[in-house]
Amino acid sequence: MKQVLGFRQFSMRGLTKAQAEWKLVCAALNLRRMANMMAA
């Protein structure tokens, strides 16, 4: 995640907000992977 998206630290405070931010990062990574698969 660090190398692919440049995600190094959470910008939100609190466990629930950090979990939500992590889900967004995972979703972004999955969308990027899907786009790469469709292009190939």
mmCIF entry with sequence, helices, sheets and N, C-alpha, C, O atoms, coordinates in Angstrom:
data_MODEL
# 
_entry.id   MODEL 
# 
_entity.id                         1 
_entity.type                       polymer 
_entity.pdbx_number_of_molecules   1 
# 
_entity_poly.entity_id                      1 
_entity_poly.type                           'polypeptide(L)' 
_entity_poly.nstd_linkage                   no 
_entity_poly.nstd_monomer                   no 
_entity_poly.pdbx_seq_one_letter_code       MKQVLGFRQFSMRGLTKAQAEWKLVCAALNLRRMANMMAA 
_entity_poly.pdbx_seq_one_letter_code_can   MKQVLGFRQFSMRGLTKAQAEWKLVCAALNLRRMANMMAA 
_entity_poly.pdbx_strand_id                 A 
# 
loop_
_entity_poly_seq.entity_id 
_entity_poly_seq.num 
_entity_poly_seq.mon_id 
_entity_poly_seq.hetero 
1 1  MET n 
1 2  LYS n 
1 3  GLN n 
1 4  VAL n 
1 5  LEU n 
1 6  GLY n 
1 7  PHE n 
1 8  ARG n 
1 9  GLN n 
1 10 PHE n 
1 11 SER n 
1 12 MET n 
1 13 ARG n 
1 14 GLY n 
1 15 LEU n 
1 16 THR n 
1 17 LYS n 
1 18 ALA n 
1 19 GLN n 
1 20 ALA n 
1 21 GLU n 
1 22 TRP n 
1 23 LYS n 
1 24 LEU n 
1 25 VAL n 
1 26 CYS n 
1 27 ALA n 
1 28 ALA n 
1 29 LEU n 
1 30 ASN n 
1 31 LEU n 
1 32 ARG n 
1 33 ARG n 
1 34 MET n 
1 35 ALA n 
1 36 ASN n 
1 37 MET n 
1 38 MET n 
1 39 ALA n 
1 40 ALA n 
# 
_struct_asym.id          A 
_struct_asym.entity_id   1 
# 
loop_
_struct_conf.conf_type_id 
_struct_conf.id 
_struct_conf.pdbx_PDB_helix_id 
_struct_conf.beg_label_comp_id 
_struct_conf.beg_label_asym_id 
_struct_conf.beg_label_seq_id 
_struct_conf.pdbx_beg_PDB_ins_code 
_struct_conf.end_label_comp_id 
_struct_conf.end_label_asym_id 
_struct_conf.end_label_seq_id 
_struct_conf.pdbx_end_PDB_ins_code 
_struct_conf.beg_auth_comp_id 
_struct_conf.beg_auth_asym_id 
_struct_conf.beg_auth_seq_id 
_struct_conf.end_auth_comp_id 
_struct_conf.end_auth_asym_id 
_struct_conf.end_auth_seq_id 
_struct_conf.pdbx_PDB_helix_class 
_struct_conf.details 
_struct_conf.pdbx_PDB_helix_length 
HELX_P HELX_P1 AA1 LYS A 2  ? LEU A 5  ? LYS A 2  LEU A 5  1 ? 4  
HELX_P HELX_P2 AA2 LEU A 15 ? ALA A 39 ? LEU A 15 ALA A 39 1 ? 25 
# 
_struct_conf_type.id          HELX_P 
_struct_conf_type.criteria    ? 
_struct_conf_type.reference   ? 
# 
loop_
_atom_site.group_PDB 
_atom_site.id 
_atom_site.type_symbol 
_atom_site.label_atom_id 
_atom_site.label_alt_id 
_atom_site.label_comp_id 
_atom_site.label_asym_id 
_atom_site.label_entity_id 
_atom_site.label_seq_id 
_atom_site.pdbx_PDB_ins_code 
_atom_site.Cartn_x 
_atom_site.Cartn_y 
_atom_site.Cartn_z 
_atom_site.occupancy 
_atom_site.B_iso_or_equiv 
_atom_site.pdbx_formal_charge 
_atom_site.auth_seq_id 
_atom_site.auth_comp_id 
_atom_site.auth_asym_id 
_atom_site.auth_atom_id 
_atom_site.pdbx_PDB_model_num 
ATOM 1   N N  . MET A 1 1  ? 0.819   -1.182 0.000   1.00 0.00 ? 1  MET A N  1 
ATOM 2   C CA . MET A 1 1  ? 0.000   0.000  0.000   1.00 0.00 ? 1  MET A CA 1 
ATOM 3   C C  . MET A 1 1  ? 0.868   1.252  0.000   1.00 0.00 ? 1  MET A C  1 
ATOM 4   O O  . MET A 1 1  ? 0.551   2.243  -0.658  1.00 0.00 ? 1  MET A O  1 
ATOM 5   N N  . LYS A 1 2  ? 1.955   1.192  0.740   1.00 0.00 ? 2  LYS A N  1 
ATOM 6   C CA . LYS A 1 2  ? 2.821   2.363  0.815   1.00 0.00 ? 2  LYS A CA 1 
ATOM 7   C C  . LYS A 1 2  ? 3.389   2.720  -0.547  1.00 0.00 ? 2  LYS A C  1 
ATOM 8   O O  . LYS A 1 2  ? 3.389   3.886  -0.940  1.00 0.00 ? 2  LYS A O  1 
ATOM 9   N N  . GLN A 1 3  ? 3.867   1.723  -1.260  1.00 0.00 ? 3  GLN A N  1 
ATOM 10  C CA . GLN A 1 3  ? 4.512   1.987  -2.541  1.00 0.00 ? 3  GLN A CA 1 
ATOM 11  C C  . GLN A 1 3  ? 3.506   2.291  -3.633  1.00 0.00 ? 3  GLN A C  1 
ATOM 12  O O  . GLN A 1 3  ? 3.748   3.166  -4.464  1.00 0.00 ? 3  GLN A O  1 
ATOM 13  N N  . VAL A 1 4  ? 2.393   1.595  -3.650  1.00 0.00 ? 4  VAL A N  1 
ATOM 14  C CA . VAL A 1 4  ? 1.431   1.729  -4.742  1.00 0.00 ? 4  VAL A CA 1 
ATOM 15  C C  . VAL A 1 4  ? 0.667   3.039  -4.660  1.00 0.00 ? 4  VAL A C  1 
ATOM 16  O O  . VAL A 1 4  ? 0.554   3.755  -5.655  1.00 0.00 ? 4  VAL A O  1 
ATOM 17  N N  . LEU A 1 5  ? 0.143   3.361  -3.485  1.00 0.00 ? 5  LEU A N  1 
ATOM 18  C CA . LEU A 1 5  ? -0.716  4.536  -3.344  1.00 0.00 ? 5  LEU A CA 1 
ATOM 19  C C  . LEU A 1 5  ? -0.055  5.690  -2.593  1.00 0.00 ? 5  LEU A C  1 
ATOM 20  O O  . LEU A 1 5  ? -0.615  6.785  -2.536  1.00 0.00 ? 5  LEU A O  1 
ATOM 21  N N  . GLY A 1 6  ? 1.109   5.466  -2.024  1.00 0.00 ? 6  GLY A N  1 
ATOM 22  C CA . GLY A 1 6  ? 1.746   6.514  -1.237  1.00 0.00 ? 6  GLY A CA 1 
ATOM 23  C C  . GLY A 1 6  ? 1.069   6.715  0.112   1.00 0.00 ? 6  GLY A C  1 
ATOM 24  O O  . GLY A 1 6  ? 1.176   7.789  0.703   1.00 0.00 ? 6  GLY A O  1 
ATOM 25  N N  . PHE A 1 7  ? 0.378   5.702  0.601   1.00 0.00 ? 7  PHE A N  1 
ATOM 26  C CA . PHE A 1 7  ? -0.327  5.792  1.880   1.00 0.00 ? 7  PHE A CA 1 
ATOM 27  C C  . PHE A 1 7  ? 0.646   5.474  2.999   1.00 0.00 ? 7  PHE A C  1 
ATOM 28  O O  . PHE A 1 7  ? 1.113   4.342  3.122   1.00 0.00 ? 7  PHE A O  1 
ATOM 29  N N  . ARG A 1 8  ? 0.951   6.470  3.814   1.00 0.00 ? 8  ARG A N  1 
ATOM 30  C CA . ARG A 1 8  ? 1.918   6.265  4.883   1.00 0.00 ? 8  ARG A CA 1 
ATOM 31  C C  . ARG A 1 8  ? 1.312   6.371  6.277   1.00 0.00 ? 8  ARG A C  1 
ATOM 32  O O  . ARG A 1 8  ? 1.739   5.663  7.189   1.00 0.00 ? 8  ARG A O  1 
ATOM 33  N N  . GLN A 1 9  ? 0.330   7.238  6.455   1.00 0.00 ? 9  GLN A N  1 
ATOM 34  C CA . GLN A 1 9  ? -0.282  7.365  7.773   1.00 0.00 ? 9  GLN A CA 1 
ATOM 35  C C  . GLN A 1 9  ? -1.735  7.797  7.633   1.00 0.00 ? 9  GLN A C  1 
ATOM 36  O O  . GLN A 1 9  ? -2.149  8.328  6.604   1.00 0.00 ? 9  GLN A O  1 
ATOM 37  N N  . PHE A 1 10 ? -2.484  7.558  8.680   1.00 0.00 ? 10 PHE A N  1 
ATOM 38  C CA . PHE A 1 10 ? -3.885  7.946  8.681   1.00 0.00 ? 10 PHE A CA 1 
ATOM 39  C C  . PHE A 1 10 ? -4.005  9.441  8.927   1.00 0.00 ? 10 PHE A C  1 
ATOM 40  O O  . PHE A 1 10 ? -3.227  10.018 9.688   1.00 0.00 ? 10 PHE A O  1 
ATOM 41  N N  . SER A 1 11 ? -4.977  10.063 8.283   1.00 0.00 ? 11 SER A N  1 
ATOM 42  C CA . SER A 1 11 ? -5.186  11.488 8.493   1.00 0.00 ? 11 SER A CA 1 
ATOM 43  C C  . SER A 1 11 ? -6.280  11.751 9.522   1.00 0.00 ? 11 SER A C  1 
ATOM 44  O O  . SER A 1 11 ? -6.404  12.866 10.028  1.00 0.00 ? 11 SER A O  1 
ATOM 45  N N  . MET A 1 12 ? -7.067  10.731 9.829   1.00 0.00 ? 12 MET A N  1 
ATOM 46  C CA . MET A 1 12 ? -8.147  10.871 10.808  1.00 0.00 ? 12 MET A CA 1 
ATOM 47  C C  . MET A 1 12 ? -7.697  10.318 12.154  1.00 0.00 ? 12 MET A C  1 
ATOM 48  O O  . MET A 1 12 ? -6.823  9.455  12.233  1.00 0.00 ? 12 MET A O  1 
ATOM 49  N N  . ARG A 1 13 ? -8.315  10.836 13.208  1.00 0.00 ? 13 ARG A N  1 
ATOM 50  C CA . ARG A 1 13 ? -8.037  10.339 14.552  1.00 0.00 ? 13 ARG A CA 1 
ATOM 51  C C  . ARG A 1 13 ? -9.206  9.493  15.024  1.00 0.00 ? 13 ARG A C  1 
ATOM 52  O O  . ARG A 1 13 ? -10.357 9.741  14.666  1.00 0.00 ? 13 ARG A O  1 
ATOM 53  N N  . GLY A 1 14 ? -8.895  8.510  15.818  1.00 0.00 ? 14 GLY A N  1 
ATOM 54  C CA . GLY A 1 14 ? -9.925  7.622  16.348  1.00 0.00 ? 14 GLY A CA 1 
ATOM 55  C C  . GLY A 1 14 ? -9.982  6.326  15.567  1.00 0.00 ? 14 GLY A C  1 
ATOM 56  O O  . GLY A 1 14 ? -9.720  6.285  14.365  1.00 0.00 ? 14 GLY A O  1 
ATOM 57  N N  . LEU A 1 15 ? -10.328 5.280  16.274  1.00 0.00 ? 15 LEU A N  1 
ATOM 58  C CA . LEU A 1 15 ? -10.315 3.947  15.674  1.00 0.00 ? 15 LEU A CA 1 
ATOM 59  C C  . LEU A 1 15 ? -11.351 3.806  14.566  1.00 0.00 ? 15 LEU A C  1 
ATOM 60  O O  . LEU A 1 15 ? -11.040 3.270  13.502  1.00 0.00 ? 15 LEU A O  1 
ATOM 61  N N  . THR A 1 16 ? -12.567 4.273  14.792  1.00 0.00 ? 16 THR A N  1 
ATOM 62  C CA . THR A 1 16 ? -13.612 4.098  13.780  1.00 0.00 ? 16 THR A CA 1 
ATOM 63  C C  . THR A 1 16 ? -13.300 4.897  12.521  1.00 0.00 ? 16 THR A C  1 
ATOM 64  O O  . THR A 1 16 ? -13.551 4.428  11.411  1.00 0.00 ? 16 THR A O  1 
ATOM 65  N N  . LYS A 1 17 ? -12.756 6.094  12.682  1.00 0.00 ? 17 LYS A N  1 
ATOM 66  C CA . LYS A 1 17 ? -12.408 6.907  11.516  1.00 0.00 ? 17 LYS A CA 1 
ATOM 67  C C  . LYS A 1 17 ? -11.218 6.312  10.774  1.00 0.00 ? 17 LYS A C  1 
ATOM 68  O O  . LYS A 1 17 ? -11.173 6.346  9.545   1.00 0.00 ? 17 LYS A O  1 
ATOM 69  N N  . ALA A 1 18 ? -10.254 5.766  11.517  1.00 0.00 ? 18 ALA A N  1 
ATOM 70  C CA . ALA A 1 18 ? -9.103  5.127  10.884  1.00 0.00 ? 18 ALA A CA 1 
ATOM 71  C C  . ALA A 1 18 ? -9.534  3.872  10.128  1.00 0.00 ? 18 ALA A C  1 
ATOM 72  O O  . ALA A 1 18 ? -9.018  3.588  9.047   1.00 0.00 ? 18 ALA A O  1 
ATOM 73  N N  . GLN A 1 19 ? -10.472 3.128  10.691  1.00 0.00 ? 19 GLN A N  1 
ATOM 74  C CA . GLN A 1 19 ? -10.977 1.938  10.002  1.00 0.00 ? 19 GLN A CA 1 
ATOM 75  C C  . GLN A 1 19 ? -11.692 2.321  8.715   1.00 0.00 ? 19 GLN A C  1 
ATOM 76  O O  . GLN A 1 19 ? -11.538 1.652  7.693   1.00 0.00 ? 19 GLN A O  1 
ATOM 77  N N  . ALA A 1 20 ? -12.469 3.390  8.761   1.00 0.00 ? 20 ALA A N  1 
ATOM 78  C CA . ALA A 1 20 ? -13.166 3.851  7.558   1.00 0.00 ? 20 ALA A CA 1 
ATOM 79  C C  . ALA A 1 20 ? -12.166 4.317  6.513   1.00 0.00 ? 20 ALA A C  1 
ATOM 80  O O  . ALA A 1 20 ? -12.336 4.052  5.323   1.00 0.00 ? 20 ALA A O  1 
ATOM 81  N N  . GLU A 1 21 ? -11.130 5.007  6.952   1.00 0.00 ? 21 GLU A N  1 
ATOM 82  C CA . GLU A 1 21 ? -10.103 5.465  6.016   1.00 0.00 ? 21 GLU A CA 1 
ATOM 83  C C  . GLU A 1 21 ? -9.369  4.275  5.396   1.00 0.00 ? 21 GLU A C  1 
ATOM 84  O O  . GLU A 1 21 ? -9.046  4.297  4.208   1.00 0.00 ? 21 GLU A O  1 
ATOM 85  N N  . TRP A 1 22 ? -9.107  3.247  6.188   1.00 0.00 ? 22 TRP A N  1 
ATOM 86  C CA . TRP A 1 22 ? -8.435  2.049  5.683   1.00 0.00 ? 22 TRP A CA 1 
ATOM 87  C C  . TRP A 1 22 ? -9.286  1.356  4.623   1.00 0.00 ? 22 TRP A C  1 
ATOM 88  O O  . TRP A 1 22 ? -8.764  0.875  3.617   1.00 0.00 ? 22 TRP A O  1 
ATOM 89  N N  . LYS A 1 23 ? -10.607 1.306  4.853   1.00 0.00 ? 23 LYS A N  1 
ATOM 90  C CA . LYS A 1 23 ? -11.507 0.705  3.867   1.00 0.00 ? 23 LYS A CA 1 
ATOM 91  C C  . LYS A 1 23 ? -11.483 1.486  2.557   1.00 0.00 ? 23 LYS A C  1 
ATOM 92  O O  . LYS A 1 23 ? -11.542 0.893  1.480   1.00 0.00 ? 23 LYS A O  1 
ATOM 93  N N  . LEU A 1 24 ? -11.397 2.807  2.643   1.00 0.00 ? 24 LEU A N  1 
ATOM 94  C CA . LEU A 1 24 ? -11.299 3.622  1.431   1.00 0.00 ? 24 LEU A CA 1 
ATOM 95  C C  . LEU A 1 24 ? -10.004 3.345  0.679   1.00 0.00 ? 24 LEU A C  1 
ATOM 96  O O  . LEU A 1 24 ? -9.997  3.268  -0.550  1.00 0.00 ? 24 LEU A O  1 
ATOM 97  N N  . VAL A 1 25 ? -8.912  3.196  1.417   1.00 0.00 ? 25 VAL A N  1 
ATOM 98  C CA . VAL A 1 25 ? -7.622  2.901  0.783   1.00 0.00 ? 25 VAL A CA 1 
ATOM 99  C C  . VAL A 1 25 ? -7.678  1.543  0.092   1.00 0.00 ? 25 VAL A C  1 
ATOM 100 O O  . VAL A 1 25 ? -7.197  1.396  -1.031  1.00 0.00 ? 25 VAL A O  1 
ATOM 101 N N  . CYS A 1 26 ? -8.261  0.557  0.759   1.00 0.00 ? 26 CYS A N  1 
ATOM 102 C CA . CYS A 1 26 ? -8.388  -0.775 0.154   1.00 0.00 ? 26 CYS A CA 1 
ATOM 103 C C  . CYS A 1 26 ? -9.273  -0.731 -1.082  1.00 0.00 ? 26 CYS A C  1 
ATOM 104 O O  . CYS A 1 26 ? -8.972  -1.378 -2.085  1.00 0.00 ? 26 CYS A O  1 
ATOM 105 N N  . ALA A 1 27 ? -10.357 0.025  -1.018  1.00 0.00 ? 27 ALA A N  1 
ATOM 106 C CA . ALA A 1 27 ? -11.247 0.147  -2.171  1.00 0.00 ? 27 ALA A CA 1 
ATOM 107 C C  . ALA A 1 27 ? -10.527 0.807  -3.338  1.00 0.00 ? 27 ALA A C  1 
ATOM 108 O O  . ALA A 1 27 ? -10.684 0.385  -4.484  1.00 0.00 ? 27 ALA A O  1 
ATOM 109 N N  . ALA A 1 28 ? -9.742  1.838  -3.056  1.00 0.00 ? 28 ALA A N  1 
ATOM 110 C CA . ALA A 1 28 ? -8.995  2.518  -4.115  1.00 0.00 ? 28 ALA A CA 1 
ATOM 111 C C  . ALA A 1 28 ? -7.989  1.571  -4.758  1.00 0.00 ? 28 ALA A C  1 
ATOM 112 O O  . ALA A 1 28 ? -7.823  1.569  -5.978  1.00 0.00 ? 28 ALA A O  1 
ATOM 113 N N  . LEU A 1 29 ? -7.320  0.769  -3.941  1.00 0.00 ? 29 LEU A N  1 
ATOM 114 C CA . LEU A 1 29 ? -6.358  -0.192 -4.478  1.00 0.00 ? 29 LEU A CA 1 
ATOM 115 C C  . LEU A 1 29 ? -7.061  -1.228 -5.349  1.00 0.00 ? 29 LEU A C  1 
ATOM 116 O O  . LEU A 1 29 ? -6.569  -1.578 -6.422  1.00 0.00 ? 29 LEU A O  1 
ATOM 117 N N  . ASN A 1 30 ? -8.214  -1.721 -4.888  1.00 0.00 ? 30 ASN A N  1 
ATOM 118 C CA . ASN A 1 30 ? -8.959  -2.714 -5.661  1.00 0.00 ? 30 ASN A CA 1 
ATOM 119 C C  . ASN A 1 30 ? -9.457  -2.136 -6.980  1.00 0.00 ? 30 ASN A C  1 
ATOM 120 O O  . ASN A 1 30 ? -9.405  -2.810 -8.009  1.00 0.00 ? 30 ASN A O  1 
ATOM 121 N N  . LEU A 1 31 ? -9.939  -0.893 -6.963  1.00 0.00 ? 31 LEU A N  1 
ATOM 122 C CA . LEU A 1 31 ? -10.385 -0.252 -8.203  1.00 0.00 ? 31 LEU A CA 1 
ATOM 123 C C  . LEU A 1 31 ? -9.231  -0.085 -9.184  1.00 0.00 ? 31 LEU A C  1 
ATOM 124 O O  . LEU A 1 31 ? -9.390  -0.270 -10.390 1.00 0.00 ? 31 LEU A O  1 
ATOM 125 N N  . ARG A 1 32 ? -8.082  0.265  -8.653  1.00 0.00 ? 32 ARG A N  1 
ATOM 126 C CA . ARG A 1 32 ? -6.906  0.422  -9.516  1.00 0.00 ? 32 ARG A CA 1 
ATOM 127 C C  . ARG A 1 32 ? -6.511  -0.910 -10.143 1.00 0.00 ? 32 ARG A C  1 
ATOM 128 O O  . ARG A 1 32 ? -6.172  -0.972 -11.324 1.00 0.00 ? 32 ARG A O  1 
ATOM 129 N N  . ARG A 1 33 ? -6.558  -1.976 -9.345  1.00 0.00 ? 33 ARG A N  1 
ATOM 130 C CA . ARG A 1 33 ? -6.226  -3.299 -9.869  1.00 0.00 ? 33 ARG A CA 1 
ATOM 131 C C  . ARG A 1 33 ? -7.225  -3.737 -10.933 1.00 0.00 ? 33 ARG A C  1 
ATOM 132 O O  . ARG A 1 33 ? -6.845  -4.317 -11.950 1.00 0.00 ? 33 ARG A O  1 
ATOM 133 N N  . MET A 1 34 ? -8.512  -3.453 -10.691 1.00 0.00 ? 34 MET A N  1 
ATOM 134 C CA . MET A 1 34 ? -9.537  -3.810 -11.677 1.00 0.00 ? 34 MET A CA 1 
ATOM 135 C C  . MET A 1 34 ? -9.335  -3.045 -12.982 1.00 0.00 ? 34 MET A C  1 
ATOM 136 O O  . MET A 1 34 ? -9.498  -3.608 -14.064 1.00 0.00 ? 34 MET A O  1 
ATOM 137 N N  . ALA A 1 35 ? -8.985  -1.775 -12.883 1.00 0.00 ? 35 ALA A N  1 
ATOM 138 C CA . ALA A 1 35 ? -8.750  -0.972 -14.079 1.00 0.00 ? 35 ALA A CA 1 
ATOM 139 C C  . ALA A 1 35 ? -7.567  -1.523 -14.867 1.00 0.00 ? 35 ALA A C  1 
ATOM 140 O O  . ALA A 1 35 ? -7.597  -1.553 -16.097 1.00 0.00 ? 35 ALA A O  1 
ATOM 141 N N  . ASN A 1 36 ? -6.539  -1.955 -14.168 1.00 0.00 ? 36 ASN A N  1 
ATOM 142 C CA . ASN A 1 36 ? -5.378  -2.538 -14.844 1.00 0.00 ? 36 ASN A CA 1 
ATOM 143 C C  . ASN A 1 36 ? -5.734  -3.858 -15.521 1.00 0.00 ? 36 ASN A C  1 
ATOM 144 O O  . ASN A 1 36 ? -5.234  -4.157 -16.605 1.00 0.00 ? 36 ASN A O  1 
ATOM 145 N N  . MET A 1 37 ? -6.593  -4.644 -14.887 1.00 0.00 ? 37 MET A N  1 
ATOM 146 C CA . MET A 1 37 ? -7.005  -5.919 -15.481 1.00 0.00 ? 37 MET A CA 1 
ATOM 147 C C  . MET A 1 37 ? -7.855  -5.694 -16.727 1.00 0.00 ? 37 MET A C  1 
ATOM 148 O O  . MET A 1 37 ? -7.730  -6.430 -17.706 1.00 0.00 ? 37 MET A O  1 
ATOM 149 N N  . MET A 1 38 ? -8.704  -4.697 -16.694 1.00 0.00 ? 38 MET A N  1 
ATOM 150 C CA . MET A 1 38 ? -9.563  -4.412 -17.846 1.00 0.00 ? 38 MET A CA 1 
ATOM 151 C C  . MET A 1 38 ? -8.757  -3.859 -19.016 1.00 0.00 ? 38 MET A C  1 
ATOM 152 O O  . MET A 1 38 ? -9.094  -4.107 -20.173 1.00 0.00 ? 38 MET A O  1 
ATOM 153 N N  . ALA A 1 39 ? -7.707  -3.120 -18.726 1.00 0.00 ? 39 ALA A N  1 
ATOM 154 C CA . ALA A 1 39 ? -6.892  -2.526 -19.779 1.00 0.00 ? 39 ALA A CA 1 
ATOM 155 C C  . ALA A 1 39 ? -6.029  -3.581 -20.468 1.00 0.00 ? 39 ALA A C  1 
ATOM 156 O O  . ALA A 1 39 ? -5.679  -3.434 -21.639 1.00 0.00 ? 39 ALA A O  1 
ATOM 157 N N  . ALA A 1 40 ? -5.692  -4.629 -19.751 1.00 0.00 ? 40 ALA A N  1 
ATOM 158 C CA . ALA A 1 40 ? -4.809  -5.656 -20.313 1.00 0.00 ? 40 ALA A CA 1 
ATOM 159 C C  . ALA A 1 40 ? -5.542  -6.604 -21.225 1.00 0.00 ? 40 ALA A C  1 
ATOM 160 O O  . ALA A 1 40 ? -4.937  -7.523 -21.776 1.00 0.00 ? 40 ALA A O  1 
# 
